[in-house]
């Protein structure tokens, strides 16, 4: 899709675009000791240091990648012009709240993406029955609907906006992204304008991978190192490009994880609005 025509096609078309088509606080540096008039100490206190954790092998990451990850899109009521397919990706706010309450009442504990990645890479412990919540595209409803409910329940989440829509009507603004970030949410990239990474060539790699990461980092004031693939689509040939662009992890949809790059092919499931609480919990259990 050409840049000059993208925004005219945003909105309803982007609902379909996101699903796969059918065919940390740093340690404070030690300050200097104040001068004293007494004698210097005769011996220094012993110091201890611990070696950094050893990153897991690809096989170890594959074995640990059992935490369910959910993917939501727009959170709003249906409109008369929404297609039947679009309605599978639109979650009315009461349904969204009910689904999150079902997770809580069903004993699931939402965790942040950094917690998930530390577990996958370094074996960091997780709470019982964890689950990860993610939101794609950058709908303004992620701020107006998702954020208040997440804060009410005390749930962390990750948000993956396209950068082409930031600041446009019905889409997240830079200030709203900063609100999400300050609330403890993870912000990741979702390309510039929702192009499939398995079809990128030439300078498109920089436009769709490097530039969004840099733009989001400029907005937030800190690095961005995770992304979600538009359409959930990827290819083995694209994964070294994603790694070279500086991403620690990337999320797809339902394909098996790549055995060489499991962190760059983490699976997710999309709960449709027709899933009641028991159905959602059953699907999460079967992840």
C-alpha positions as CSV (number, residue, x, y, z in Angstrom):
1,X,0.0,0.0,0.0
2,X,1.5,3.4,-0.9
3,X,1.9,5.9,1.9
4,X,-0.2,8.5,0.2
5,X,-3.2,6.3,0.1
6,X,-2.9,4.5,3.4
7,X,-4.7,6.8,5.7
8,X,-7.7,6.9,3.4
9,X,-7.9,3.1,3.7
10,X,-7.4,3.0,7.5
11,X,-10.3,2.3,9.9
12,X,-12.3,-0.7,8.8
13,X,-9.7,-2.2,6.5
14,X,-7.2,-2.3,9.3
15,X,-9.5,-4.5,11.3
16,X,-9.1,-7.2,8.8
17,X,-5.5,-6.5,8.2
18,X,-4.4,-7.6,11.7
19,X,-5.4,-11.2,11.4
20,X,-3.9,-13.8,9.3
21,X,-5.6,-14.1,5.9
22,X,-7.4,-17.4,5.2
23,X,-5.4,-18.4,1.9
24,X,13.6,-1.2,35.3
25,X,15.5,0.7,37.6
26,X,19.3,0.8,37.0
27,X,21.5,0.5,40.1
28,X,22.6,3.8,41.5
29,X,26.3,4.4,41.1
30,X,28.1,4.4,44.4
31,X,29.0,7.8,45.7
32,X,32.4,8.8,46.9
33,X,33.1,8.2,50.6
34,X,33.3,11.4,52.6
35,X,36.7,12.6,53.9
36,X,37.4,11.6,57.5
37,X,40.0,12.8,60.0
38,X,40.6,9.4,61.5
39,X,42.9,6.7,60.3
40,X,42.3,4.9,57.2
41,X,40.7,1.5,57.6
42,X,43.2,-1.4,57.7
43,X,41.1,-3.7,55.4
44,X,38.3,-3.3,52.9
45,X,35.0,-5.1,53.2
46,X,34.8,-8.1,51.0
47,X,32.9,-7.6,47.7
48,X,30.8,-10.0,46.0
49,X,29.6,-10.2,42.4
50,X,27.4,-12.5,40.5
51,X,27.8,-13.5,36.9
52,X,25.1,-12.4,34.5
53,X,22.6,-15.1,33.7
54,X,23.3,-17.3,30.7
55,X,20.8,-16.9,27.9
56,X,18.8,-20.0,27.1
57,X,19.4,-22.0,24.0
58,X,16.7,-22.0,21.3
59,X,15.6,-25.4,22.5
60,X,15.2,-24.2,26.0
61,X,13.2,-21.2,24.9
62,X,11.0,-23.5,22.9
63,X,10.4,-25.7,25.9
64,X,9.5,-22.7,28.1
65,X,7.2,-21.0,25.5
66,X,3.9,-22.3,27.0
67,X,2.5,-19.1,28.4
68,X,-0.7,-18.1,26.6
69,X,-0.7,-14.7,24.9
70,X,-3.9,-13.0,23.9
71,X,-4.3,-10.4,21.1
72,X,-7.0,-7.8,21.0
73,X,-7.8,-5.1,18.5
74,X,-10.5,-2.5,18.6
75,X,-12.6,-2.2,21.8
76,X,-15.9,-0.6,20.8
77,X,-19.5,-1.3,20.1
78,X,-20.5,-2.6,16.7
79,X,-21.5,-0.2,14.0
80,X,-24.0,-0.9,11.2
81,X,-21.3,-0.8,8.5
82,X,-19.0,-3.3,10.3
83,X,-18.6,-6.4,8.1
84,X,-19.1,-9.9,9.6
85,X,-15.4,-10.4,9.5
86,X,-14.6,-7.1,11.2
87,X,-17.0,-8.1,14.0
88,X,-14.7,-11.0,14.8
89,X,-12.0,-8.4,15.7
90,X,-14.1,-5.8,17.5
91,X,-14.7,-6.4,21.2
92,X,-17.5,-4.4,22.8
93,X,-16.4,-2.9,26.1
94,X,-18.7,-5.0,28.3
95,X,-17.4,-8.2,26.6
96,X,-13.8,-7.1,27.1
97,X,-14.4,-6.5,30.8
98,X,-16.2,-9.8,31.1
99,X,-13.3,-11.6,29.4
100,X,-10.7,-10.0,31.7
101,X,-12.9,-10.8,34.8
102,X,-13.1,-14.4,33.6
103,X,-9.3,-14.6,33.5
104,X,-9.1,-13.2,37.0
105,X,-11.9,-15.3,38.4
106,X,-10.4,-18.4,36.7
107,X,-7.1,-18.0,38.5
108,X,-5.1,-16.6,35.6
109,X,-2.4,-14.0,36.4
110,X,-1.5,-11.6,33.7
111,X,2.2,-10.8,33.4
112,X,4.1,-8.2,31.5
113,X,6.0,-8.9,28.3
114,X,9.4,-8.2,30.0
115,X,8.5,-10.9,32.6
116,X,7.6,-13.3,29.9
117,X,10.9,-12.7,28.0
118,X,13.0,-12.9,31.2
119,X,11.4,-16.3,31.8
120,X,12.0,-17.5,28.2
121,X,15.6,-16.3,28.0
122,X,16.9,-16.7,31.6
123,X,14.4,-19.0,33.3
124,X,13.1,-16.3,35.7
125,X,10.2,-17.6,37.8
126,X,6.6,-16.8,36.9
127,X,3.4,-16.8,39.0
128,X,1.1,-19.8,38.7
129,X,-1.1,-19.9,35.5
130,X,0.3,-16.8,33.8
131,X,-1.2,-15.1,30.7
132,X,-0.1,-12.2,28.6
133,X,-2.4,-9.5,27.2
134,X,-1.5,-7.6,24.0
135,X,-3.3,-5.0,21.8
136,X,-2.5,-4.4,18.1
137,X,-2.8,-1.5,15.7
138,X,-3.0,1.5,18.0
139,X,-6.8,2.2,18.3
140,X,-7.6,5.1,20.6
141,X,-9.8,2.6,22.5
142,X,-6.7,1.0,23.9
143,X,-6.3,4.2,26.0
144,X,-10.0,5.1,26.5
145,X,-11.3,1.5,27.2
146,X,-8.4,-0.9,27.8
147,X,-6.3,1.2,30.1
148,X,-9.0,2.0,32.8
149,X,-10.0,-1.7,32.9
150,X,-6.5,-2.9,33.1
151,X,-5.7,-0.5,35.9
152,X,-8.9,-1.5,37.8
153,X,-7.9,-5.2,37.6
154,X,-4.2,-4.5,38.2
155,X,-3.2,-6.2,34.9
156,X,-0.1,-5.3,32.8
157,X,-0.3,-5.5,29.0
158,X,1.6,-4.7,25.8
159,X,0.5,-2.3,23.0
160,X,1.7,-2.5,19.4
161,X,0.7,0.6,17.4
162,X,1.4,1.3,13.8
163,X,3.3,4.6,13.7
164,X,1.6,5.9,10.5
165,X,-1.7,6.4,12.4
166,X,-0.3,8.0,15.6
167,X,-2.1,11.3,16.3
168,X,-4.9,10.7,13.7
169,X,-8.6,10.6,14.6
170,X,-9.6,7.4,16.3
171,X,-5.9,6.4,16.9
172,X,-3.5,6.8,19.7
173,X,-1.6,10.0,20.2
174,X,2.0,10.4,21.4
175,X,0.7,11.7,24.8
176,X,-1.6,8.6,25.1
177,X,1.3,6.3,24.4
178,X,3.2,8.0,27.1
179,X,0.3,7.5,29.4
180,X,0.3,3.8,28.7
181,X,4.0,3.7,29.2
182,X,3.9,5.5,32.6
183,X,1.1,3.2,33.7
184,X,3.6,0.3,33.4
185,X,2.5,-1.0,30.0
186,X,4.9,-2.2,27.4
187,X,4.9,-0.4,24.0
188,X,6.2,-2.2,20.9
189,X,6.2,-1.7,17.2
190,X,3.7,-2.9,14.6
191,X,5.5,-1.6,11.5
192,X,4.9,1.8,9.9
193,X,1.8,1.0,7.9
194,X,0.9,-2.6,8.4
195,X,3.0,-4.2,5.7
196,X,3.6,-8.0,5.8
197,X,7.3,-8.6,6.7
198,X,7.4,-11.7,4.6
199,X,7.0,-9.5,1.5
200,X,9.4,-6.6,2.3
201,X,12.2,-5.8,0.0
202,X,15.0,-3.2,-0.3
203,X,14.5,0.0,1.7
204,X,11.1,-1.2,3.0
205,X,13.0,-3.0,5.8
206,X,14.1,0.2,7.3
207,X,10.8,1.9,6.8
208,X,8.8,-0.9,8.4
209,X,11.2,-2.1,11.1
210,X,13.9,0.5,12.0
211,X,11.9,3.7,11.7
212,X,8.9,2.7,13.8
213,X,11.3,1.5,16.6
214,X,13.2,4.8,16.5
215,X,10.0,6.9,16.4
216,X,8.5,5.1,19.4
217,X,11.7,5.3,21.3
218,X,11.7,9.1,20.7
219,X,8.2,9.4,22.0
220,X,8.8,7.3,25.1
221,X,12.3,8.4,25.9
222,X,13.6,4.8,26.2
223,X,14.4,1.9,23.8
224,X,11.7,-0.2,22.2
225,X,12.7,-3.8,21.6
226,X,9.6,-5.8,20.9
227,X,7.2,-5.9,18.0
228,X,4.1,-7.7,16.6
229,X,4.0,-8.8,13.0
230,X,1.2,-7.2,10.9
231,X,-1.3,-9.8,9.8
232,X,0.6,-12.2,12.1
233,X,2.7,-13.0,9.1
234,X,6.5,-13.7,9.0
235,X,9.0,-15.9,7.2
236,X,12.3,-17.6,8.2
237,X,14.1,-15.2,5.8
238,X,12.7,-12.2,7.6
239,X,13.8,-13.2,11.1
240,X,17.5,-12.2,10.7
241,X,16.3,-8.8,9.5
242,X,14.1,-8.4,12.6
243,X,17.0,-9.4,14.9
244,X,19.3,-6.9,13.1
245,X,16.8,-4.1,13.6
246,X,17.2,-4.5,17.4
247,X,14.1,-6.4,18.4
248,X,14.5,-8.7,21.4
249,X,11.2,-10.5,20.7
250,X,8.4,-10.5,18.2
251,X,4.9,-11.9,18.2
252,X,3.0,-13.7,15.4
253,X,-0.3,-15.6,15.6
254,X,-0.7,-19.3,15.4
255,X,2.2,-20.8,13.4
256,X,4.7,-23.1,15.2
257,X,7.7,-21.2,16.7
258,X,10.8,-21.1,14.5
259,X,13.3,-23.5,16.0
260,X,16.2,-21.1,15.4
261,X,14.5,-17.9,16.3
262,X,11.8,-18.8,18.9
263,X,11.8,-15.5,20.6
264,X,11.0,-13.8,17.3
265,X,8.0,-16.1,16.5
266,X,6.1,-16.1,19.8
267,X,2.5,-17.3,19.3
268,X,-0.8,-15.5,20.2
269,X,-4.5,-16.2,20.0
270,X,-7.2,-13.7,19.2
271,X,-10.3,-14.0,21.4
272,X,-13.4,-13.1,19.4
273,X,-16.3,-11.3,21.1
274,X,-18.4,-14.5,21.0
275,X,-16.2,-16.2,23.6
276,X,-17.8,-16.1,27.0
277,X,-15.7,-16.7,30.2
278,X,-15.7,-20.5,30.2
279,X,-14.8,-20.6,26.5
280,X,-12.0,-18.2,26.9
281,X,-10.6,-20.1,29.8
282,X,-10.8,-23.4,27.9
283,X,-9.0,-21.9,24.9
284,X,-6.3,-20.4,27.1
285,X,-5.8,-23.8,28.8
286,X,-5.4,-25.4,25.4
287,X,-2.8,-22.9,24.2
